[in-house]
Amino acid sequence: MTTDPRTVYDAVASELAATSSATSSKMFGMPCLKTNGKAFAGYYEGAMVFKLTSPHHTEALNCSIRPAAVAP
């Protein structure tokens, strides 16, 4: 299994597009996934990023555990 972030993103995007209403698209040149025309995930600067709404957004900001890719 590959650990290349873009390859992993592409695999996740393909799976979601094949099994849900999500579609692959671009937003400001960034590869993204959309549902009902609204972006909910994308690939930016080597990582998969997600749009979160409250309370999930607040929980994520308060999370003390960070992935190695974004650890200081």
mmJSON file of the N, C-alpha and C atoms, coordinates in Angstrom:
{"data_MODEL":{"atom_site":{
"group_PDB":["ATOM","ATOM","ATOM","ATOM","ATOM","ATOM","ATOM","ATOM","ATOM","ATOM","ATOM","ATOM","ATOM","ATOM","ATOM","ATOM","ATOM","ATOM","ATOM","ATOM","ATOM","ATOM","ATOM","ATOM","ATOM","ATOM","ATOM","ATOM","ATOM","ATOM","ATOM","ATOM","ATOM","ATOM","ATOM","ATOM","ATOM","ATOM","ATOM","ATOM","ATOM","ATOM","ATOM","ATOM","ATOM","ATOM","ATOM","ATOM","ATOM","ATOM","ATOM","ATOM","ATOM","ATOM","ATOM","ATOM","ATOM","ATOM","ATOM","ATOM","ATOM","ATOM","ATOM","ATOM","ATOM","ATOM","ATOM","ATOM","ATOM","ATOM","ATOM","ATOM","ATOM","ATOM","ATOM","ATOM","ATOM","ATOM","ATOM","ATOM","ATOM","ATOM","ATOM","ATOM","ATOM","ATOM","ATOM","ATOM","ATOM","ATOM","ATOM","ATOM","ATOM","ATOM","ATOM","ATOM","ATOM","ATOM","ATOM","ATOM","ATOM","ATOM","ATOM","ATOM","ATOM","ATOM","ATOM","ATOM","ATOM","ATOM","ATOM","ATOM","ATOM","ATOM","ATOM","ATOM","ATOM","ATOM","ATOM","ATOM","ATOM","ATOM","ATOM","ATOM","ATOM","ATOM","ATOM","ATOM","ATOM","ATOM","ATOM","ATOM","ATOM","ATOM","ATOM","ATOM","ATOM","ATOM","ATOM","ATOM","ATOM","ATOM","ATOM","ATOM","ATOM","ATOM","ATOM","ATOM","ATOM","ATOM","ATOM","ATOM","ATOM","ATOM","ATOM","ATOM","ATOM","ATOM","ATOM","ATOM","ATOM","ATOM","ATOM","ATOM","ATOM","ATOM","ATOM","ATOM","ATOM","ATOM","ATOM","ATOM","ATOM","ATOM","ATOM","ATOM","ATOM","ATOM","ATOM","ATOM","ATOM","ATOM","ATOM","ATOM","ATOM","ATOM","ATOM","ATOM","ATOM","ATOM","ATOM","ATOM","ATOM","ATOM","ATOM","ATOM","ATOM","ATOM","ATOM","ATOM","ATOM","ATOM","ATOM","ATOM","ATOM","ATOM","ATOM","ATOM","ATOM","ATOM","ATOM","ATOM","ATOM","ATOM","ATOM","ATOM"],
"id":[1,2,3,4,5,6,7,8,9,10,11,12,13,14,15,16,17,18,19,20,21,22,23,24,25,26,27,28,29,30,31,32,33,34,35,36,37,38,39,40,41,42,43,44,45,46,47,48,49,50,51,52,53,54,55,56,57,58,59,60,61,62,63,64,65,66,67,68,69,70,71,72,73,74,75,76,77,78,79,80,81,82,83,84,85,86,87,88,89,90,91,92,93,94,95,96,97,98,99,100,101,102,103,104,105,106,107,108,109,110,111,112,113,114,115,116,117,118,119,120,121,122,123,124,125,126,127,128,129,130,131,132,133,134,135,136,137,138,139,140,141,142,143,144,145,146,147,148,149,150,151,152,153,154,155,156,157,158,159,160,161,162,163,164,165,166,167,168,169,170,171,172,173,174,175,176,177,178,179,180,181,182,183,184,185,186,187,188,189,190,191,192,193,194,195,196,197,198,199,200,201,202,203,204,205,206,207,208,209,210,211,212,213,214,215,216],
"type_symbol":["N","C","C","N","C","C","N","C","C","N","C","C","N","C","C","N","C","C","N","C","C","N","C","C","N","C","C","N","C","C","N","C","C","N","C","C","N","C","C","N","C","C","N","C","C","N","C","C","N","C","C","N","C","C","N","C","C","N","C","C","N","C","C","N","C","C","N","C","C","N","C","C","N","C","C","N","C","C","N","C","C","N","C","C","N","C","C","N","C","C","N","C","C","N","C","C","N","C","C","N","C","C","N","C","C","N","C","C","N","C","C","N","C","C","N","C","C","N","C","C","N","C","C","N","C","C","N","C","C","N","C","C","N","C","C","N","C","C","N","C","C","N","C","C","N","C","C","N","C","C","N","C","C","N","C","C","N","C","C","N","C","C","N","C","C","N","C","C","N","C","C","N","C","C","N","C","C","N","C","C","N","C","C","N","C","C","N","C","C","N","C","C","N","C","C","N","C","C","N","C","C","N","C","C","N","C","C","N","C","C","N","C","C","N","C","C"],
"label_atom_id":["N","CA","C","N","CA","C","N","CA","C","N","CA","C","N","CA","C","N","CA","C","N","CA","C","N","CA","C","N","CA","C","N","CA","C","N","CA","C","N","CA","C","N","CA","C","N","CA","C","N","CA","C","N","CA","C","N","CA","C","N","CA","C","N","CA","C","N","CA","C","N","CA","C","N","CA","C","N","CA","C","N","CA","C","N","CA","C","N","CA","C","N","CA","C","N","CA","C","N","CA","C","N","CA","C","N","CA","C","N","CA","C","N","CA","C","N","CA","C","N","CA","C","N","CA","C","N","CA","C","N","CA","C","N","CA","C","N","CA","C","N","CA","C","N","CA","C","N","CA","C","N","CA","C","N","CA","C","N","CA","C","N","CA","C","N","CA","C","N","CA","C","N","CA","C","N","CA","C","N","CA","C","N","CA","C","N","CA","C","N","CA","C","N","CA","C","N","CA","C","N","CA","C","N","CA","C","N","CA","C","N","CA","C","N","CA","C","N","CA","C","N","CA","C","N","CA","C","N","CA","C","N","CA","C","N","CA","C","N","CA","C","N","CA","C","N","CA","C","N","CA","C"],
"label_alt_id":[null,null,null,null,null,null,null,null,null,null,null,null,null,null,null,null,null,null,null,null,null,null,null,null,null,null,null,null,null,null,null,null,null,null,null,null,null,null,null,null,null,null,null,null,null,null,null,null,null,null,null,null,null,null,null,null,null,null,null,null,null,null,null,null,null,null,null,null,null,null,null,null,null,null,null,null,null,null,null,null,null,null,null,null,null,null,null,null,null,null,null,null,null,null,null,null,null,null,null,null,null,null,null,null,null,null,null,null,null,null,null,null,null,null,null,null,null,null,null,null,null,null,null,null,null,null,null,null,null,null,null,null,null,null,null,null,null,null,null,null,null,null,null,null,null,null,null,null,null,null,null,null,null,null,null,null,null,null,null,null,null,null,null,null,null,null,null,null,null,null,null,null,null,null,null,null,null,null,null,null,null,null,null,null,null,null,null,null,null,null,null,null,null,null,null,null,null,null,null,null,null,null,null,null,null,null,null,null,null,null,null,null,null,null,null,null],
"label_comp_id":["MET","MET","MET","THR","THR","THR","THR","THR","THR","ASP","ASP","ASP","PRO","PRO","PRO","ARG","ARG","ARG","THR","THR","THR","VAL","VAL","VAL","TYR","TYR","TYR","ASP","ASP","ASP","ALA","ALA","ALA","VAL","VAL","VAL","ALA","ALA","ALA","SER","SER","SER","GLU","GLU","GLU","LEU","LEU","LEU","ALA","ALA","ALA","ALA","ALA","ALA","THR","THR","THR","SER","SER","SER","SER","SER","SER","ALA","ALA","ALA","THR","THR","THR","SER","SER","SER","SER","SER","SER","LYS","LYS","LYS","MET","MET","MET","PHE","PHE","PHE","GLY","GLY","GLY","MET","MET","MET","PRO","PRO","PRO","CYS","CYS","CYS","LEU","LEU","LEU","LYS","LYS","LYS","THR","THR","THR","ASN","ASN","ASN","GLY","GLY","GLY","LYS","LYS","LYS","ALA","ALA","ALA","PHE","PHE","PHE","ALA","ALA","ALA","GLY","GLY","GLY","TYR","TYR","TYR","TYR","TYR","TYR","GLU","GLU","GLU","GLY","GLY","GLY","ALA","ALA","ALA","MET","MET","MET","VAL","VAL","VAL","PHE","PHE","PHE","LYS","LYS","LYS","LEU","LEU","LEU","THR","THR","THR","SER","SER","SER","PRO","PRO","PRO","HIS","HIS","HIS","HIS","HIS","HIS","THR","THR","THR","GLU","GLU","GLU","ALA","ALA","ALA","LEU","LEU","LEU","ASN","ASN","ASN","CYS","CYS","CYS","SER","SER","SER","ILE","ILE","ILE","ARG","ARG","ARG","PRO","PRO","PRO","ALA","ALA","ALA","ALA","ALA","ALA","VAL","VAL","VAL","ALA","ALA","ALA","PRO","PRO","PRO"],
"label_asym_id":["A","A","A","A","A","A","A","A","A","A","A","A","A","A","A","A","A","A","A","A","A","A","A","A","A","A","A","A","A","A","A","A","A","A","A","A","A","A","A","A","A","A","A","A","A","A","A","A","A","A","A","A","A","A","A","A","A","A","A","A","A","A","A","A","A","A","A","A","A","A","A","A","A","A","A","A","A","A","A","A","A","A","A","A","A","A","A","A","A","A","A","A","A","A","A","A","A","A","A","A","A","A","A","A","A","A","A","A","A","A","A","A","A","A","A","A","A","A","A","A","A","A","A","A","A","A","A","A","A","A","A","A","A","A","A","A","A","A","A","A","A","A","A","A","A","A","A","A","A","A","A","A","A","A","A","A","A","A","A","A","A","A","A","A","A","A","A","A","A","A","A","A","A","A","A","A","A","A","A","A","A","A","A","A","A","A","A","A","A","A","A","A","A","A","A","A","A","A","A","A","A","A","A","A","A","A","A","A","A","A","A","A","A","A","A","A"],
"label_entity_id":["1","1","1","1","1","1","1","1","1","1","1","1","1","1","1","1","1","1","1","1","1","1","1","1","1","1","1","1","1","1","1","1","1","1","1","1","1","1","1","1","1","1","1","1","1","1","1","1","1","1","1","1","1","1","1","1","1","1","1","1","1","1","1","1","1","1","1","1","1","1","1","1","1","1","1","1","1","1","1","1","1","1","1","1","1","1","1","1","1","1","1","1","1","1","1","1","1","1","1","1","1","1","1","1","1","1","1","1","1","1","1","1","1","1","1","1","1","1","1","1","1","1","1","1","1","1","1","1","1","1","1","1","1","1","1","1","1","1","1","1","1","1","1","1","1","1","1","1","1","1","1","1","1","1","1","1","1","1","1","1","1","1","1","1","1","1","1","1","1","1","1","1","1","1","1","1","1","1","1","1","1","1","1","1","1","1","1","1","1","1","1","1","1","1","1","1","1","1","1","1","1","1","1","1","1","1","1","1","1","1","1","1","1","1","1","1"],
"label_seq_id":[1,1,1,2,2,2,3,3,3,4,4,4,5,5,5,6,6,6,7,7,7,8,8,8,9,9,9,10,10,10,11,11,11,12,12,12,13,13,13,14,14,14,15,15,15,16,16,16,17,17,17,18,18,18,19,19,19,20,20,20,21,21,21,22,22,22,23,23,23,24,24,24,25,25,25,26,26,26,27,27,27,28,28,28,29,29,29,30,30,30,31,31,31,32,32,32,33,33,33,34,34,34,35,35,35,36,36,36,37,37,37,38,38,38,39,39,39,40,40,40,41,41,41,42,42,42,43,43,43,44,44,44,45,45,45,46,46,46,47,47,47,48,48,48,49,49,49,50,50,50,51,51,51,52,52,52,53,53,53,54,54,54,55,55,55,56,56,56,57,57,57,58,58,58,59,59,59,60,60,60,61,61,61,62,62,62,63,63,63,64,64,64,65,65,65,66,66,66,67,67,67,68,68,68,69,69,69,70,70,70,71,71,71,72,72,72],
"pdbx_PDB_ins_code":[null,null,null,null,null,null,null,null,null,null,null,null,null,null,null,null,null,null,null,null,null,null,null,null,null,null,null,null,null,null,null,null,null,null,null,null,null,null,null,null,null,null,null,null,null,null,null,null,null,null,null,null,null,null,null,null,null,null,null,null,null,null,null,null,null,null,null,null,null,null,null,null,null,null,null,null,null,null,null,null,null,null,null,null,null,null,null,null,null,null,null,null,null,null,null,null,null,null,null,null,null,null,null,null,null,null,null,null,null,null,null,null,null,null,null,null,null,null,null,null,null,null,null,null,null,null,null,null,null,null,null,null,null,null,null,null,null,null,null,null,null,null,null,null,null,null,null,null,null,null,null,null,null,null,null,null,null,null,null,null,null,null,null,null,null,null,null,null,null,null,null,null,null,null,null,null,null,null,null,null,null,null,null,null,null,null,null,null,null,null,null,null,null,null,null,null,null,null,null,null,null,null,null,null,null,null,null,null,null,null,null,null,null,null,null,null],
"Cartn_x":[0.844,0.0,0.887,0.509,1.294,1.028,2.016,1.848,1.938,2.021,2.044,0.701,0.705,-0.564,-1.502,-0.982,-1.86,-2.483,-1.713,-2.242,-3.342,-3.135,-4.153,-5.408,-5.239,-6.39,-7.153,-6.435,-7.082,-7.87,-7.34,-8.038,-9.315,-9.224,-10.405,-11.437,-11.001,-11.912,-12.607,-11.867,-12.452,-13.491,-13.175,-14.107,-15.388,-15.243,-16.428,-17.26,-16.615,-17.344,-18.098,-17.519,-18.144,-19.273,-19.253,-20.196,-21.14,-21.097,-21.96,-22.327,-22.972,-23.345,-22.21,-21.059,-19.91,-19.369,-18.89,-18.262,-16.882,-15.961,-14.631,-14.706,-14.038,-14.092,-12.832,-12.842,-11.757,-12.372,-11.677,-12.08,-10.827,-10.769,-9.58,-8.333,-8.502,-7.4,-7.058,-7.709,-7.445,-8.404,-7.881,-8.787,-9.708,-10.993,-11.912,-13.025,-13.765,-14.956,-16.147,-17.22,-18.422,-19.636,-20.602,-21.923,-22.935,-23.926,-24.91,-24.236,-23.122,-22.423,-21.577,-21.503,-20.748,-19.541,-18.374,-17.15,-17.181,-16.737,-16.644,-15.27,-14.46,-13.109,-12.255,-10.941,-10.038,-8.621,-7.725,-6.311,-5.546,-4.83,-4.131,-2.8,-1.737,-0.39,-0.022,-0.303,0.127,-0.758,-1.976,-2.866,-4.31,-5.1,-6.528,-7.12,-7.954,-8.556,-10.074,-10.735,-12.179,-12.853,-14.06,-14.883,-15.691,-15.544,-16.265,-17.21,-18.347,-19.286,-19.349,-19.925,-20.058,-20.936,-20.697,-19.649,-18.335,-18.33,-17.126,-15.94,-16.195,-15.125,-14.465,-15.262,-14.747,-13.957,-14.482,-13.794,-12.432,-12.385,-11.121,-10.1,-10.547,-9.631,-9.096,-9.876,-9.468,-8.724,-8.593,-7.944,-6.458,-5.992,-4.581,-3.702,-4.319,-3.568,-3.53,-2.327,-2.177,-1.436,-1.844,-1.092,0.354,1.218,2.654,2.917,2.082,2.298,2.147,1.388,1.183,1.747,2.402,2.991,4.123,4.275,5.338,6.728],
"Cartn_y":[-1.183,0.0,1.242,2.199,3.424,4.369,5.164,6.189,7.59,7.672,8.966,9.656,10.841,11.489,11.726,12.128,12.385,11.094,10.018,8.728,8.248,8.444,8.062,8.917,10.23,11.108,10.644,10.385,9.956,8.668,7.737,6.471,6.723,7.578,7.908,8.621,9.58,10.323,9.396,8.482,7.532,6.646,6.158,5.294,6.056,7.276,8.068,8.406,8.75,9.076,7.863,6.678,5.458,4.945,5.292,4.683,5.671,6.935,7.931,9.007,10.044,11.146,12.151,11.9,12.803,12.795,13.956,14.071,14.706,14.285,14.889,16.184,17.211,18.516,19.289,20.58,21.476,22.727,23.293,24.54,25.38,26.522,27.379,26.595,25.667,24.86,23.657,23.541,22.434,21.287,20.046,18.914,18.84,18.605,18.522,17.525,17.237,16.403,17.277,17.131,17.926,17.02,17.503,16.886,18.018,17.852,18.91,20.234,20.161,21.354,22.047,21.49,22.095,21.231,21.854,21.127,20.713,19.483,19.015,18.431,18.205,17.68,18.07,18.062,18.405,17.973,18.284,17.963,19.271,19.613,20.891,20.73,21.173,21.152,19.802,18.732,17.402,16.709,17.203,16.574,16.648,15.695,15.743,16.662,17.606,18.577,18.431,18.818,18.639,19.913,20.133,21.225,20.667,21.286,20.848,21.949,21.547,22.496,22.253,23.196,23.038,21.834,21.095,21.229,20.548,19.866,19.125,20.053,21.247,22.214,22.606,22.905,23.277,22.125,20.924,19.75,19.557,19.733,19.561,20.612,21.851,22.908,22.662,22.015,21.738,20.417,19.679,18.37,18.534,17.766,17.873,16.886,15.971,14.984,15.446,15.615,16.057,14.989,14.802,13.86,14.313,13.373,13.666,14.691,14.697,15.607,17.071,17.367,18.754,19.063,18.095,18.325,19.34,20.207,21.22,20.626],
"Cartn_z":[0.0,0.0,0.0,-0.797,-0.914,0.265,0.562,1.594,0.984,-0.349,-1.021,-0.789,-0.171,0.182,-0.997,-2.137,-3.287,-3.802,-3.813,-4.251,-3.314,-2.019,-1.035,-1.226,-1.404,-1.647,-2.885,-3.971,-5.212,-5.022,-4.232,-3.966,-3.164,-2.15,-1.34,-2.203,-3.005,-3.87,-4.869,-5.445,-6.404,-5.738,-4.547,-3.814,-3.46,-2.962,-2.61,-3.834,-4.93,-6.159,-6.707,-6.502,-7.021,-6.126,-4.843,-3.911,-3.224,-3.603,-2.964,-3.98,-3.498,-4.389,-4.57,-3.971,-4.09,-5.52,-5.949,-7.259,-7.104,-7.933,-7.956,-8.749,-8.25,-8.89,-8.53,-8.814,-8.411,-7.819,-6.842,-6.235,-6.057,-6.722,-6.706,-7.13,-8.069,-8.566,-7.714,-6.549,-5.627,-5.944,-6.055,-6.216,-4.998,-5.235,-4.108,-4.393,-3.344,-3.443,-3.09,-3.872,-3.641,-3.544,-2.795,-2.788,-2.859,-3.715,-3.967,-4.334,-5.058,-5.507,-4.454,-3.261,-2.154,-1.806,-1.718,-1.373,0.097,0.36,1.74,2.058,1.055,1.271,0.078,0.29,-0.798,-0.481,-1.405,-1.246,-1.346,-0.262,-0.213,0.501,-0.145,0.416,1.041,0.305,0.734,1.734,1.945,2.919,2.452,2.899,2.666,3.721,3.279,4.191,4.131,5.218,5.33,5.804,5.346,5.839,7.006,8.156,9.341,9.803,10.322,10.904,12.407,13.126,14.577,14.867,15.904,16.911,16.51,15.356,14.939,14.714,14.191,13.952,15.275,16.265,17.585,18.206,18.095,18.642,17.97,16.664,15.94,16.355,16.544,16.974,18.376,19.21,20.58,20.734,19.667,19.714,20.04,21.018,21.404,20.643,19.923,19.147,17.698,17.159,15.786,14.983,13.721,12.869,12.718,12.485,12.34,11.244,10.191,9.063,9.461,10.512,10.897,12.281,12.886,14.208,14.096,15.113,15.046,15.081],
"occupancy":[1.0,1.0,1.0,1.0,1.0,1.0,1.0,1.0,1.0,1.0,1.0,1.0,1.0,1.0,1.0,1.0,1.0,1.0,1.0,1.0,1.0,1.0,1.0,1.0,1.0,1.0,1.0,1.0,1.0,1.0,1.0,1.0,1.0,1.0,1.0,1.0,1.0,1.0,1.0,1.0,1.0,1.0,1.0,1.0,1.0,1.0,1.0,1.0,1.0,1.0,1.0,1.0,1.0,1.0,1.0,1.0,1.0,1.0,1.0,1.0,1.0,1.0,1.0,1.0,1.0,1.0,1.0,1.0,1.0,1.0,1.0,1.0,1.0,1.0,1.0,1.0,1.0,1.0,1.0,1.0,1.0,1.0,1.0,1.0,1.0,1.0,1.0,1.0,1.0,1.0,1.0,1.0,1.0,1.0,1.0,1.0,1.0,1.0,1.0,1.0,1.0,1.0,1.0,1.0,1.0,1.0,1.0,1.0,1.0,1.0,1.0,1.0,1.0,1.0,1.0,1.0,1.0,1.0,1.0,1.0,1.0,1.0,1.0,1.0,1.0,1.0,1.0,1.0,1.0,1.0,1.0,1.0,1.0,1.0,1.0,1.0,1.0,1.0,1.0,1.0,1.0,1.0,1.0,1.0,1.0,1.0,1.0,1.0,1.0,1.0,1.0,1.0,1.0,1.0,1.0,1.0,1.0,1.0,1.0,1.0,1.0,1.0,1.0,1.0,1.0,1.0,1.0,1.0,1.0,1.0,1.0,1.0,1.0,1.0,1.0,1.0,1.0,1.0,1.0,1.0,1.0,1.0,1.0,1.0,1.0,1.0,1.0,1.0,1.0,1.0,1.0,1.0,1.0,1.0,1.0,1.0,1.0,1.0,1.0,1.0,1.0,1.0,1.0,1.0,1.0,1.0,1.0,1.0,1.0,1.0,1.0,1.0,1.0,1.0,1.0,1.0],
"B_iso_or_equiv":[0.0,0.0,0.0,0.0,0.0,0.0,0.0,0.0,0.0,0.0,0.0,0.0,0.0,0.0,0.0,0.0,0.0,0.0,0.0,0.0,0.0,0.0,0.0,0.0,0.0,0.0,0.0,0.0,0.0,0.0,0.0,0.0,0.0,0.0,0.0,0.0,0.0,0.0,0.0,0.0,0.0,0.0,0.0,0.0,0.0,0.0,0.0,0.0,0.0,0.0,0.0,0.0,0.0,0.0,0.0,0.0,0.0,0.0,0.0,0.0,0.0,0.0,0.0,0.0,0.0,0.0,0.0,0.0,0.0,0.0,0.0,0.0,0.0,0.0,0.0,0.0,0.0,0.0,0.0,0.0,0.0,0.0,0.0,0.0,0.0,0.0,0.0,0.0,0.0,0.0,0.0,0.0,0.0,0.0,0.0,0.0,0.0,0.0,0.0,0.0,0.0,0.0,0.0,0.0,0.0,0.0,0.0,0.0,0.0,0.0,0.0,0.0,0.0,0.0,0.0,0.0,0.0,0.0,0.0,0.0,0.0,0.0,0.0,0.0,0.0,0.0,0.0,0.0,0.0,0.0,0.0,0.0,0.0,0.0,0.0,0.0,0.0,0.0,0.0,0.0,0.0,0.0,0.0,0.0,0.0,0.0,0.0,0.0,0.0,0.0,0.0,0.0,0.0,0.0,0.0,0.0,0.0,0.0,0.0,0.0,0.0,0.0,0.0,0.0,0.0,0.0,0.0,0.0,0.0,0.0,0.0,0.0,0.0,0.0,0.0,0.0,0.0,0.0,0.0,0.0,0.0,0.0,0.0,0.0,0.0,0.0,0.0,0.0,0.0,0.0,0.0,0.0,0.0,0.0,0.0,0.0,0.0,0.0,0.0,0.0,0.0,0.0,0.0,0.0,0.0,0.0,0.0,0.0,0.0,0.0,0.0,0.0,0.0,0.0,0.0,0.0],
"pdbx_formal_charge":[null,null,null,null,null,null,null,null,null,null,null,null,null,null,null,null,null,null,null,null,null,null,null,null,null,null,null,null,null,null,null,null,null,null,null,null,null,null,null,null,null,null,null,null,null,null,null,null,null,null,null,null,null,null,null,null,null,null,null,null,null,null,null,null,null,null,null,null,null,null,null,null,null,null,null,null,null,null,null,null,null,null,null,null,null,null,null,null,null,null,null,null,null,null,null,null,null,null,null,null,null,null,null,null,null,null,null,null,null,null,null,null,null,null,null,null,null,null,null,null,null,null,null,null,null,null,null,null,null,null,null,null,null,null,null,null,null,null,null,null,null,null,null,null,null,null,null,null,null,null,null,null,null,null,null,null,null,null,null,null,null,null,null,null,null,null,null,null,null,null,null,null,null,null,null,null,null,null,null,null,null,null,null,null,null,null,null,null,null,null,null,null,null,null,null,null,null,null,null,null,null,null,null,null,null,null,null,null,null,null,null,null,null,null,null,null],
"auth_seq_id":[1,1,1,2,2,2,3,3,3,4,4,4,5,5,5,6,6,6,7,7,7,8,8,8,9,9,9,10,10,10,11,11,11,12,12,12,13,13,13,14,14,14,15,15,15,16,16,16,17,17,17,18,18,18,19,19,19,20,20,20,21,21,21,22,22,22,23,23,23,24,24,24,25,25,25,26,26,26,27,27,27,28,28,28,29,29,29,30,30,30,31,31,31,32,32,32,33,33,33,34,34,34,35,35,35,36,36,36,37,37,37,38,38,38,39,39,39,40,40,40,41,41,41,42,42,42,43,43,43,44,44,44,45,45,45,46,46,46,47,47,47,48,48,48,49,49,49,50,50,50,51,51,51,52,52,52,53,53,53,54,54,54,55,55,55,56,56,56,57,57,57,58,58,58,59,59,59,60,60,60,61,61,61,62,62,62,63,63,63,64,64,64,65,65,65,66,66,66,67,67,67,68,68,68,69,69,69,70,70,70,71,71,71,72,72,72],
"auth_comp_id":["MET","MET","MET","THR","THR","THR","THR","THR","THR","ASP","ASP","ASP","PRO","PRO","PRO","ARG","ARG","ARG","THR","THR","THR","VAL","VAL","VAL","TYR","TYR","TYR","ASP","ASP","ASP","ALA","ALA","ALA","VAL","VAL","VAL","ALA","ALA","ALA","SER","SER","SER","GLU","GLU","GLU","LEU","LEU","LEU","ALA","ALA","ALA","ALA","ALA","ALA","THR","THR","THR","SER","SER","SER","SER","SER","SER","ALA","ALA","ALA","THR","THR","THR","SER","SER","SER","SER","SER","SER","LYS","LYS","LYS","MET","MET","MET","PHE","PHE","PHE","GLY","GLY","GLY","MET","MET","MET","PRO","PRO","PRO","CYS","CYS","CYS","LEU","LEU","LEU","LYS","LYS","LYS","THR","THR","THR","ASN","ASN","ASN","GLY","GLY","GLY","LYS","LYS","LYS","ALA","ALA","ALA","PHE","PHE","PHE","ALA","ALA","ALA","GLY","GLY","GLY","TYR","TYR","TYR","TYR","TYR","TYR","GLU","GLU","GLU","GLY","GLY","GLY","ALA","ALA","ALA","MET","MET","MET","VAL","VAL","VAL","PHE","PHE","PHE","LYS","LYS","LYS","LEU","LEU","LEU","THR","THR","THR","SER","SER","SER","PRO","PRO","PRO","HIS","HIS","HIS","HIS","HIS","HIS","THR","THR","THR","GLU","GLU","GLU","ALA","ALA","ALA","LEU","LEU","LEU","ASN","ASN","ASN","CYS","CYS","CYS","SER","SER","SER","ILE","ILE","ILE","ARG","ARG","ARG","PRO","PRO","PRO","ALA","ALA","ALA","ALA","ALA","ALA","VAL","VAL","VAL","ALA","ALA","ALA","PRO","PRO","PRO"],
"auth_asym_id":["A","A","A","A","A","A","A","A","A","A","A","A","A","A","A","A","A","A","A","A","A","A","A","A","A","A","A","A","A","A","A","A","A","A","A","A","A","A","A","A","A","A","A","A","A","A","A","A","A","A","A","A","A","A","A","A","A","A","A","A","A","A","A","A","A","A","A","A","A","A","A","A","A","A","A","A","A","A","A","A","A","A","A","A","A","A","A","A","A","A","A","A","A","A","A","A","A","A","A","A","A","A","A","A","A","A","A","A","A","A","A","A","A","A","A","A","A","A","A","A","A","A","A","A","A","A","A","A","A","A","A","A","A","A","A","A","A","A","A","A","A","A","A","A","A","A","A","A","A","A","A","A","A","A","A","A","A","A","A","A","A","A","A","A","A","A","A","A","A","A","A","A","A","A","A","A","A","A","A","A","A","A","A","A","A","A","A","A","A","A","A","A","A","A","A","A","A","A","A","A","A","A","A","A","A","A","A","A","A","A","A","A","A","A","A","A"],
"auth_atom_id":["N","CA","C","N","CA","C","N","CA","C","N","CA","C","N","CA","C","N","CA","C","N","CA","C","N","CA","C","N","CA","C","N","CA","C","N","CA","C","N","CA","C","N","CA","C","N","CA","C","N","CA","C","N","CA","C","N","CA","C","N","CA","C","N","CA","C","N","CA","C","N","CA","C","N","CA","C","N","CA","C","N","CA","C","N","CA","C","N","CA","C","N","CA","C","N","CA","C","N","CA","C","N","CA","C","N","CA","C","N","CA","C","N","CA","C","N","CA","C","N","CA","C","N","CA","C","N","CA","C","N","CA","C","N","CA","C","N","CA","C","N","CA","C","N","CA","C","N","CA","C","N","CA","C","N","CA","C","N","CA","C","N","CA","C","N","CA","C","N","CA","C","N","CA","C","N","CA","C","N","CA","C","N","CA","C","N","CA","C","N","CA","C","N","CA","C","N","CA","C","N","CA","C","N","CA","C","N","CA","C","N","CA","C","N","CA","C","N","CA","C","N","CA","C","N","CA","C","N","CA","C","N","CA","C","N","CA","C","N","CA","C","N","CA","C","N","CA","C","N","CA","C"],
"pdbx_PDB_model_num":[1,1,1,1,1,1,1,1,1,1,1,1,1,1,1,1,1,1,1,1,1,1,1,1,1,1,1,1,1,1,1,1,1,1,1,1,1,1,1,1,1,1,1,1,1,1,1,1,1,1,1,1,1,1,1,1,1,1,1,1,1,1,1,1,1,1,1,1,1,1,1,1,1,1,1,1,1,1,1,1,1,1,1,1,1,1,1,1,1,1,1,1,1,1,1,1,1,1,1,1,1,1,1,1,1,1,1,1,1,1,1,1,1,1,1,1,1,1,1,1,1,1,1,1,1,1,1,1,1,1,1,1,1,1,1,1,1,1,1,1,1,1,1,1,1,1,1,1,1,1,1,1,1,1,1,1,1,1,1,1,1,1,1,1,1,1,1,1,1,1,1,1,1,1,1,1,1,1,1,1,1,1,1,1,1,1,1,1,1,1,1,1,1,1,1,1,1,1,1,1,1,1,1,1,1,1,1,1,1,1,1,1,1,1,1,1]
}}}
